[in-house]
């Protein structure tokens, strides 16, 4: 649900004869238009080794080293895939070898002309005025947290107010995709901002790297939201046992998928004193992803007839996965049937998606039972322009599940709780604001009041 930073990686390439591919060596730059924003793309092809290697960057989004696979140059046509972004490129190399004119396919088709350049792309670090900077009026401790049942050790940062305590405390839980302890995205560090604001008000905060990220061990491949809830439960127990923390006043703050994880931690038996859901889903994963697809298309300006058709397809695919969530082969077969008539590449991508344990678990999961099982104080914050978790959809559902919850929707905010224009993820890197001050104030005031 939440957009994730790209993982730095470079793949060994095969496919085309090496001498042809080698002619692509160097840097190529172009721009794609996404949601009204022009974003630079840089293809880097390294031919210095035994086999060419390549990666693609999106400098304006702060993303570097996205793995390129299957780079191929045949009969003047250049092709490559970007698996982690579910994207493909195809274009024609000019006779002088200076430009590649084609399109990047990622859901829709994005025209992209790559021009050879001898210069290395340089990126000015975006302004992020809310990011906390030392000296801090509180203490920091590094945390090492074992998750024995999963064989994972989590690394994190605990911020503690000045004084002896014991203090109330909150554990921050990240959204989907592998996130670091600050939930860093396009140089935004929302968890650092939240931790700073709460600790200045007397609430200790623990934030951790997800398994396989930063200082945390473990392999996230094959893990589901339920597995991440086990990690969060271990972090909660560690925090509650800390000598500076009041074990009776420890709560959870989850963003996006973290808002699904938090109730699971409480349902598993951890004594959660309070809970905050930031853009947390209150409907099934199938409903979340279907609405997400629809809202992104609408915000991107696609014609209503196309949006309606695509949404119907998305709904069929989600239903096929949910009905076969326990069996990867059955889910892939059901998706293949539901996707009949789509281009072969789209069907193949849908099948691969259906085989992912995380996707099958998430699509089938209904958060209502865990939200009902948790009976403590609950705050939910939503952004009215959030295209990833529909504020109206989840706020309405949550109000029915937990009538006692405090639910606040901020009309102009996106999924990251930033003041936005369209709410599309393409805006995230261009917005200086990391977390709307009014929403942050509402969160901090509520936690301080409910952790006394």
C-alpha positions in Angstrom: 0.0 0.0 0.0 2.6 2.5 0.9 5.2 3.2 -1.8 8.5 1.8 -1.0 12.1 3.0 -1.5 13.9 1.1 -4.3 16.5 -1.4 -3.3 20.0 -0.8 -4.6 20.9 -3.7 -6.8 22.6 -4.4 -10.1 21.8 -7.6 -12.1 24.0 -9.7 -14.4 22.5 -9.5 -17.8 22.0 -12.1 -20.4 19.9 -12.6 -23.6 21.3 -10.5 -26.4 24.7 -11.2 -27.9 27.2 -9.5 -25.7 28.7 -7.3 -28.4 25.4 -5.8 -29.3 24.4 -5.1 -25.6 27.9 -3.7 -25.0 27.1 -0.9 -27.5 24.6 0.4 -24.9 27.3 1.0 -22.4 27.1 4.3 -20.5 24.3 6.4 -19.1 21.0 7.2 -20.7 18.6 9.8 -19.4 14.9 10.6 -20.1 11.7 11.8 -18.5 8.4 10.2 -17.9 5.2 12.0 -17.0 3.3 10.5 -14.0 0.3 12.1 -12.5 1.3 15.5 -13.9 4.8 15.2 -12.6 7.9 14.9 -14.9 10.3 12.4 -13.4 13.8 11.7 -14.6 14.9 8.2 -15.4 18.5 7.2 -15.7 19.6 3.9 -17.3 23.2 2.9 -16.4 24.8 0.1 -18.4 28.2 -1.1 -17.2 30.2 -3.1 -19.8 33.5 -3.2 -17.9 33.1 -6.8 -16.6 32.7 -10.2 -18.2 29.0 -9.6 -18.8 27.2 -6.3 -19.0 25.3 -5.1 -15.9 22.6 -2.4 -15.7 20.5 -0.5 -13.2 17.9 2.2 -13.5 17.5 5.3 -11.2 14.7 7.7 -10.6 16.7 10.6 -9.2 13.8 12.9 -8.5 12.3 10.2 -6.3 15.5 9.5 -4.5 15.6 6.0 -5.9 18.8 4.5 -7.1 20.0 1.1 -8.4 16.7 -0.5 -9.4 17.6 -3.9 -10.9 17.4 -4.2 -14.7 17.0 -7.7 -16.2 17.0 -9.1 -19.7 18.6 -6.1 -21.4 18.4 -7.0 -25.1 19.4 -5.2 -28.3 18.3 -7.0 -31.5 17.5 -5.5 -34.9 17.6 -2.0 -33.5 15.1 -2.7 -30.7 16.1 -2.3 -27.1 14.2 -4.2 -24.4 14.6 -4.7 -20.7 12.6 -5.4 -17.6 12.5 -3.9 -14.1 11.0 -6.7 -12.0 10.7 -5.0 -8.7 8.7 -2.2 -10.3 6.7 -4.6 -12.4 7.8 -2.6 -15.4 9.1 -3.2 -18.9 10.7 -1.0 -21.5 10.8 -1.3 -25.3 12.2 1.2 -27.7 14.1 1.8 -31.0 17.7 2.7 -31.0 18.5 5.6 -33.4 20.9 5.0 -36.3 23.5 7.3 -34.7 23.2 5.3 -31.4 22.3 8.4 -29.4 18.7 7.9 -28.5 16.2 5.2 -27.7 12.6 6.1 -28.4 10.0 3.9 -26.7 7.7 3.4 -23.7 7.9 2.2 -20.1 5.0 -0.1 -19.3 3.9 -0.1 -15.7 0.2 -0.6 -15.5 -0.2 1.9 -18.3 2.2 3.0 -21.1 4.5 5.9 -20.3 6.4 7.4 -23.3 10.1 7.5 -22.6 13.0 8.8 -24.8 16.4 7.9 -23.4 19.3 10.0 -24.6 22.9 8.9 -24.2 24.9 11.2 -21.9 28.4 11.3 -20.7 27.4 13.1 -17.5 26.5 11.4 -14.2 23.1 12.4 -12.9 23.4 14.6 -9.9 20.5 15.2 -7.5 20.1 18.0 -5.1 19.0 16.7 -1.8 15.3 17.6 -1.4 14.3 20.0 1.4 12.8 18.1 4.3 12.5 20.8 7.0 10.6 18.6 9.5 13.4 16.0 9.8 14.7 16.2 13.3 18.3 17.3 13.7 20.6 17.1 16.8 21.1 18.1 19.5 17.9 16.4 20.8 16.3 17.2 24.2 16.1 13.5 24.9 18.2 10.3 24.9 18.6 7.7 22.3 19.5 4.0 22.7 20.2 1.4 20.2 18.0 -1.7 20.5 18.7 -5.4 19.5 15.5 -7.4 19.7 15.4 -11.2 19.2 12.3 -12.8 17.7 13.1 -16.4 18.7 10.2 -18.1 17.0 11.2 -16.5 13.6 15.0 -16.6 14.0 15.1 -12.8 13.4 16.9 -10.1 15.3 15.5 -6.6 14.9 17.6 -3.5 15.2 16.1 -0.2 16.3 16.3 3.1 18.1 14.6 3.9 21.4 14.2 7.5 22.3 13.7 8.3 26.0 12.6 11.6 27.6 15.0 13.1 30.1 14.6 11.9 33.6 14.4 8.5 35.3 10.9 7.4 34.2 9.3 5.0 34.0 7.8 6.5 30.9 4.8 5.6 28.7 5.9 4.3 25.4 4.9 3.6 21.8 6.1 1.1 19.2 6.0 2.4 15.6 5.0 -0.2 12.9 5.8 0.4 9.3 3.7 0.0 6.2 4.1 -2.5 3.4 7.4 -3.1 1.6 10.6 -3.4 3.5 11.1 -0.2 5.5 13.9 1.1 7.7 13.2 2.4 11.3 12.4 5.9 10.1 10.1 4.6 7.3 12.3 6.5 5.0 10.7 7.3 1.6 12.1 9.9 -0.9 14.2 11.4 1.9 11.0 11.8 4.1 11.5 10.2 7.5 8.0 10.2 9.0 8.8 7.9 11.9 11.7 10.0 13.0 9.3 13.0 12.9 6.7 11.2 15.0 9.2 9.8 17.5 10.8 13.3 18.0 7.4 14.9 18.6 6.2 12.3 21.1 9.5 12.0 23.0 9.5 15.8 23.5 6.1 15.4 25.1 7.3 12.7 27.5 6.5 9.5 25.6 9.3 7.1 24.8 9.3 5.7 21.3 10.8 2.5 19.7 11.2 2.3 16.0 12.8 -0.7 14.3 14.2 -1.8 10.9 11.9 -4.4 9.2 13.4 -7.9 9.0 16.1 -7.9 6.3 16.5 -4.1 6.3 19.3 -2.0 7.9 20.5 -3.6 11.0 17.8 -6.3 11.2 18.4 -9.9 10.2 16.0 -12.3 8.5 14.7 -12.9 5.1 11.4 -11.1 4.2 10.9 -13.3 1.1 7.9 -15.6 1.7 6.9 -13.7 4.9 3.3 -12.5 5.4 1.7 -9.7 7.4 1.1 -12.3 10.1 4.9 -13.0 10.3 5.6 -9.2 10.6 3.1 -9.2 13.4 5.3 -11.7 15.2 8.2 -9.4 14.8 6.1 -6.5 16.1 5.0 -8.6 19.1 8.6 -9.3 20.0 9.5 -5.6 19.8 6.5 -4.7 21.9 7.6 -7.2 24.6 11.1 -5.9 24.6 9.9 -2.3 25.0 7.5 -3.2 27.8 10.4 -5.0 29.7 12.8 -2.1 29.4 13.7 -0.7 32.8 12.8 2.9 31.8 9.3 2.0 30.6 6.0 1.6 32.4 4.8 -1.8 31.1 1.2 -0.8 31.7 1.4 2.2 29.4 2.8 0.8 26.2 0.9 1.3 22.9 1.2 0.8 19.2 1.2 3.2 16.3 0.9 1.6 12.9 1.0 3.2 9.4 -0.8 1.6 6.4 -0.1 -2.2 6.7 1.2 -1.4 10.2 -2.4 -0.5 10.9 -3.3 -4.1 10.1 -0.4 -5.5 12.1 -1.1 -3.5 15.3 -4.5 -5.2 16.1 -3.0 -8.6 15.3 -0.3 -7.9 18.0 -3.0 -7.1 20.5 -5.1 -10.1 19.4 -2.1 -12.4 20.0 -2.2 -11.4 23.7 0.2 -8.4 24.1 -1.2 -5.9 26.7 -1.6 -3.0 24.4 -2.5 0.1 26.3 -3.5 2.3 23.4 -3.4 2.1 19.6 -3.1 4.6 16.7 -3.9 3.6 13.1 -2.5 6.0 10.4 -4.2 5.2 7.1 -4.9 1.7 8.5 -7.3 -0.5 6.5 -10.5 -1.5 8.2 -11.7 -3.6 5.2 -10.3 -6.7 3.6 -7.1 -6.6 1.5 -9.1 -7.4 -1.6 -11.3 -4.3 -1.0 -8.3 -2.1 -0.2 -6.4 -3.1 -3.4 -9.5 -2.8 -5.6 -10.3 0.6 -4.3 -6.6 1.6 -4.6 -6.5 0.7 -8.3 -9.7 2.6 -9.0 -8.6 5.7 -7.1 -5.1 5.9 -8.7 -6.7 5.6 -12.1 -9.2 8.3 -11.3 -6.6 10.7 -9.9 -4.4 10.1 -13.0 -7.3 11.3 -15.2 -8.1 8.1 -17.0 -11.6 8.1 -18.7 -14.4 6.7 -16.6 -15.1 3.8 -18.9 -11.5 2.6 -18.7 -11.5 3.0 -14.9 -14.7 1.0 -14.7 -13.4 -1.8 -16.9 -10.0 -2.0 -15.1 -11.7 -2.0 -11.7 -13.9 -4.9 -12.7 -10.9 -6.9 -13.8 -9.0 -6.0 -10.5 -12.0 -7.1 -8.5 -12.2 -10.5 -10.3 -8.5 -11.0 -9.7 -8.8 -10.2 -6.0 -11.8 -12.6 -5.6 -9.8 -15.3 -7.4 -6.9 -14.9 -5.0 -9.0 -14.6 -1.9 -10.9 -17.8 -2.7 -7.6 -19.7 -3.1 -5.5 -18.0 -0.5 -4.1 -21.2 1.0 -2.8 -22.7 -2.2 -0.4 -20.9 -4.5 -1.0 -23.2 -7.5 -4.8 -22.9 -7.2 -4.6 -19.1 -6.8 -2.4 -18.8 -9.9 -4.8 -21.0 -11.9 -7.9 -19.1 -10.7 -6.2 -15.8 -11.6 -5.2 -17.1 -15.0 -8.9 -17.9 -15.7 -10.1 -14.5 -14.3 -7.5 -12.7 -16.4 -8.6 -14.3 -19.7 -8.4 -11.9 -22.5 -5.6 -9.7 -21.1 -2.2 -9.5 -22.8 0.0 -12.5 -22.1 2.5 -10.4 -20.1 -0.3 -9.1 -17.9 -1.6 -12.6 -17.2 1.9 -13.8 -16.3 2.4 -10.9 -13.9 -1.0 -11.6 -12.3 -0.1 -15.3 -11.8 3.3 -14.4 -10.3 1.5 -12.0 -7.9 -1.0 -14.6 -6.9 1.8 -17.0 -5.9 3.3 -14.5 -3.4 2.5 -15.6 0.2 2.2 -12.0 1.3 -0.3 -11.1 -1.4 -2.5 -14.1 -0.8 -2.6 -13.6 3.0 -3.2 -9.8 2.7 -6.0 -10.1 0.0 -7.9 -12.7 2.1 -7.4 -11.0 5.5 -10.4 -9.3 7.2 -9.2 -7.0 9.9 -12.6 -6.8 11.7 -12.0 -9.7 14.1 -8.6 -8.3 15.4 -10.1 -4.8 15.6 -13.0 -6.1 17.6 -10.7 -8.2 19.9 -8.8 -5.1 20.9 -10.9 -3.1 23.4 -8.5 -0.3 24.4 -8.4 3.3 23.3 -8.2 3.6 19.5 -7.4 6.6 17.3 -7.5 6.4 13.5 -6.2 9.1 11.2 -7.0 9.2 7.5 -6.2 11.5 4.5 -9.0 12.5 2.3 -6.7 12.4 -0.8 -5.2 9.0 0.0 -5.4 6.9 -3.1 -3.8 3.9 -1.5 -6.2 3.4 1.5 -9.6 4.9 0.8 -10.3 7.1 3.8 -14.1 7.0 3.4 -14.1 3.2 2.9 -12.0 2.4 5.9 -13.3 5.2 8.2 -16.9 4.0 7.6 -16.0 0.4 8.2 -14.1 1.2 11.3 -16.9 3.3 12.8 -19.2 0.2 12.4 -16.6 -2.2 13.9 -15.5 0.1 16.7 -18.1 2.8 17.4 -16.0 4.0 20.4 -12.9 4.8 18.3 -11.9 8.3 17.6 -11.7 8.7 13.8 -10.3 11.8 12.1 -10.1 12.4 8.4 -8.0 15.3 7.1 -9.5 16.2 3.6 -6.3 17.5 2.0 -3.9 14.9 3.1 -2.4 11.9 1.2 -1.4 8.4 2.3 1.7 9.8 4.0 -0.4 12.5 5.8 1.1 15.2 3.6 -0.8 18.1 2.2 -1.4 17.0 -1.4 -2.9 18.1 -4.7 -3.8 14.8 -6.4 -2.7 12.3 -3.7 -0.8 10.3 -6.2 2.5 8.6 -5.1 4.3 10.6 -7.8 3.8 13.7 -5.6 5.5 12.2 -2.6 9.0 13.2 -3.5 8.0 16.8 -4.6 6.3 17.7 -1.3 8.6 19.3 1.3 6.2 18.5 4.2 6.8 15.1 5.8 3.8 15.0 8.1 1.0 17.6 8.3 1.5 19.6 11.5 -2.2 19.5 12.5 -2.4 15.7 12.0 0.8 15.3 14.0 -0.5 17.5 16.8 -3.8 15.4 16.9 -1.7 12.2 17.1 0.6 13.5 19.8 -2.1 15.1 22.0 -4.2 11.9 21.8 -1.3 9.6 22.8 -0.2 11.8 25.6 -3.7 11.9 27.0 -4.3 8.2 26.6 -1.0 7.0 28.0 -1.3 8.7 31.3 
